[in-house]
Amino acid sequence: MMNFLVKTIANAGALLVAIWLLHDITLTGESTGKKALTLIIVALLFGLVNFLVKPVVKLLTLPLFILTLGLITLVINALMLLLTSWLADKFDLSFHVEGFWTAVLGGLIISIVSWALNVILPEKD
């Protein structure tokens, strides 16, 4: 349970950095508390998408992964971010990613920040 909480906090932090750096990834709300709650819910949604959908997509794109020497991972991360944005819209959350190239850059930022936060944050079960 602690590991799940740490990963969710890392996802939220990584999403926050991407929102801060890229003006085409938006998180809106009436108050700071509403924005924080939305960010946590989006982080949970992003973690769920990465847990359920990403392995299937990676398996289906294995030949492309080999052919592109892993660069297809950038596209897969972008698609997972766009899927999270679409799901957030369906759940009436105020999180939006505008465009594929923004999602590619956002996915790259989220991957780097999430990796760094997972190194720093404790890992317990």
N, C-alpha and C positions, 0 to 999 in steps of 0.2 A: 504494500500500500504506500509506503514511504517513497519507493522508487517511482511509482505512478505520479505522486505529488511533485517530486523533483523534476520529472520529465515535463509535466504540465507547466510548472513555473519556468523551465527553460524554454518551452515553446512560446509562452506568453512574452517572455523577455525578448526572444528572437523576433517575434511578430512586432513587438513594440519598436525595436530598432529599425525594422523594415518600414514601418509606418512613419517613423521619424525621418528616415533618409529619403524615401520616395514619395513624392506628392501625389502620385496616382494610386497609392494604396491608402485608403481612407478608413478612419474609425471615427464616427460621429456620435454625439450624445448630448443630452441637456446638461449633465453635470459630470464631474470627475468620477464620482462613484458609479454612475451608469456606464461610463466609458470603461472603467476598470472591470466591472462585471461582464460587459460585452467582450472585453479582451480575454478574460478567463474562459468564457463560454466558447469563443472562437478558437482559443488554444486547445480546449478539449475536443472540439470538432476537428481541428487540424490533426491532432494526435490520433483520433479515431479514423480519419481518412488515411493517414499514413500507416496505421496498423492493419486496416482491412483491405484497402484498395491498392496501395502501392506495391505490396508483394505480388499480387496478381498481374499488375501492369509490368513489373520488372520481369516476371517469368515469361510473359507473352512477348516482350521486346528483347529477350536474351540474344537473338542473332544480331539485332541492331546494337546492343551493348558491346558485343565482341567486335563488330564491324567499325564502330565509332570510337573504340578504345575507352568506353565509359562516358563519353560526352553526352550520350542520350539521357544520362541521369539529370542533366540540367533541364531538359525538356520534360522529363517525368516529374521533377520537383515543381516546375511551372504549372503543369497540368493539375497536380495535387493542390497547389495554391488556388488555382482558378476554380477547382471543384469545391474547395472550402468556401470561397467567395460566393459561389452559386448556392451552396447549402445555407450559408449565412443569410442570403437574401430570402430563401424559402422559409427560414425560421424567423424572419423579420428582425434580424440583427443588423446593426448599422456598420457593417464591415464590407468593403468593396475593393476589388482589384481591377483596375482599368487596363485591359489589353494584355496580349500575350508576352510582349517584350518586357513589360513591367513585371509580369509574373516570373519571367526568367531571372531578371535581376533580383527580384524579391526572394525567389527561391534560393538563389546563391547566397544572399545576405542571411537569410534564415538558417541555411545549412551551416554557415561559418559561425554565426553567433550561437546557435544551438549546440554545436560541437564544443565551443569554448566554454559555454555555461555548464555543459555536462561534465567537462573536465574539472571545473572549479567546484560545482555543487557536490555534496556527499551522495554516495550511492548506497542505500540501505534497503533491505526488503522488509 
